[in-house]
Amino acid sequence: QVRGLCGTYNGDQRDEFSTPAGDVEGSVSAFTDKYRAPGACPARGPFAAEPCGAYAGQRDAAEAACAVLHGPAFQ
């Protein structure tokens, strides 16, 4: 029953990038663009190979956001 940015949790990694329309994207950038709120921000291109190096100033914010996903709510 789970679907979206957090994946499907069904053991099949081939459908982890399922979009709201039900199709499966082949790249992270195409997948995340399907969940982007219209007008909220511009579409992203391909991500940098090492995002921590490219966006070093945002590392603390990213680690704090990921801590939520690793917390008890998602155990």
C-alpha positions in Angstrom: 0.0 0.0 0.0 3.0 2.3 0.3 4.0 4.3 -2.7 5.8 7.6 -3.6 9.0 9.2 -2.7 9.7 6.7 0.1 9.3 3.7 -2.3 7.0 0.7 -2.4 8.5 -1.6 0.3 7.4 -4.7 -1.7 10.8 -6.2 -2.2 10.9 -5.4 -6.0 13.5 -2.6 -6.6 12.3 -2.3 -10.2 9.2 -0.3 -9.2 10.8 2.0 -6.6 10.6 5.0 -8.9 6.8 4.7 -9.4 5.2 8.0 -10.2 1.8 9.3 -9.1 0.5 8.4 -12.6 1.7 4.8 -12.1 4.5 4.7 -14.6 8.1 3.9 -13.5 10.9 6.4 -14.2 14.4 5.3 -15.0 16.3 8.2 -13.3 16.2 10.0 -10.0 15.8 13.4 -11.6 12.9 12.4 -13.8 11.2 10.6 -10.8 11.5 13.6 -8.5 10.2 16.0 -11.1 7.0 14.0 -11.2 6.5 14.9 -7.5 7.5 18.5 -7.8 4.7 21.0 -7.0 3.8 23.1 -10.0 5.4 26.5 -9.8 7.3 25.7 -6.6 10.8 25.4 -8.2 12.3 24.8 -11.6 12.8 21.3 -13.0 16.2 19.8 -12.1 18.7 18.4 -14.6 20.8 15.3 -13.9 22.3 15.4 -10.4 26.0 15.8 -9.7 27.9 12.6 -9.3 28.9 13.6 -5.7 26.1 15.9 -4.4 27.9 16.5 -1.1 30.8 18.0 -3.0 28.6 20.1 -5.2 26.4 21.4 -2.4 28.7 21.3 0.6 26.9 24.3 2.2 23.7 22.2 2.5 25.2 19.1 4.1 23.9 19.8 7.6 20.4 20.5 6.3 20.5 17.3 4.3 21.7 15.2 7.2 19.0 16.6 9.4 16.3 15.7 6.8 17.7 12.2 6.4 17.7 11.7 10.1 13.9 11.9 10.1 13.8 9.0 7.5 16.1 6.9 9.7 14.1 7.7 12.8 11.4 5.7 14.6 8.6 6.9 12.4 10.0 4.9 9.5 11.3 1.8 11.4 
